[in-house]
Amino acid sequence: MSDEKKKTLSYRKAEYFVPVSNTLEHYLAEAHTKLPEIAQRRVVLPGHPVLECRRHQIQDALGVLLHIAAYTPGEHASVVPVASGTDPAEITTIPPPDQCEFMDGDIMALVSGNHVLLCSSNLHEKKAERYMNDIIDSAKIDTNASKFSLCKRADIDKVRLIQSQGVRSINLNATLFDATLDHIERTTVRKRIGGKLMDEIKALVFEDQDVEQLEQAENLSAQIILKYDSRRKGCVLGRQSIESLANQMLEDGDEGFTIETLGGETIKGSDITLRKTVSLAKHGKSVFCSDAWRALEQYYYELKDAGLLEL
């Protein structure tokens, strides 16, 4: 068994909803200075795991480093007893050790200015955003200091490639599951268009099927491709429309699509965000905090040296 884990380092940028006088780095540094005890850095929301900063560093030349852990107080962990023979082997649970909790997941973060780099293990990055929002609120620094969102930023080179070559086609990579999503959840261009088209396909293909049969067919996929044809009249408007659509999809941060440029380049939605895969030593179900911090620092300087960070 390998003693290393493949981890994805991702780049986000704090975008404030209202004008503020300082950066996220400054607000987080001030919040953790004002709240020095771990118990003060505990975010508790009903129905959600507790978020807690277990360790932090403030480095003047770099930024703020955080290790955020999530756990559900008192929750038992599922275990697989060693079994042999043909007798049924039930899964069981065990309580956490005394004065401990089982960890749901954790995130290591580097925040420099409004640049945020994340390394997560079994925890969605939105949990890091939630922790940062709440800890700044708890420190009572500024009424607007916590009014931000961590946003994806398109890889500049790929965006420039699309803008310089133009868009030939967009594959929405739609599946029937998209059509089963509640309409209110269709927040991206791909989900809105793909969902509506798949609704129509579902109505045609499964017109006489019952609910059970429909649910069993959720792996149905369809090639939904929006294509620009320069041979048809009105091609200037058509090209502008499909490029506008592609740009909107990039802004949405949706990953479930593929763009083909007029130059023949293929760009997947998952390629549009800045990210890097690294191998780090295992530490249980996670990795060592210090290793993740070093990897995030190195990635930060790589992005900075390549001119991919906005000043």
Salt bridges, closest charged atoms under 4 A:
GLU30 OE1 - HIS26 NE2 3.46
GLU52 OE1 - ARG42 NE 2.38
GLU52 OE2 - ARG54 NH1 2.40
ASP106 OD2 - HIS67 NE2 2.86
GLU125 OE2 - ARG12 NE 2.80
GLU129 OE1 - LYS126 NZ 3.05
ASP134 OD1 - ARG130 NH1 2.80
ASP155 OD2 - LYS158 NZ 3.55
ASP178 OD2 - ARG190 NH1 3.59
ASP199 OD2 - HIS183 NE2 3.88
ASP199 OD2 - ARG186 NH1 3.19
ASP229 OD1 - ARG231 NE 3.06
GLU243 OE2 - ARG239 NE 2.75
ASP254 OD2 - ARG190 NE 2.90
GLU255 OE2 - LYS152 NZ 3.21
GLU255 OE2 - ARG275 NH2 2.75
GLU260 OE2 - ARG168 NE 3.44
ASP291 OD1 - ARG294 NH2 2.40
GLU302 OE2 - LYS276 NZ 2.90
GLU310 OE1 - LYS13 NZ 2.60
GLU310 OE2 - ARG153 NE 3.11
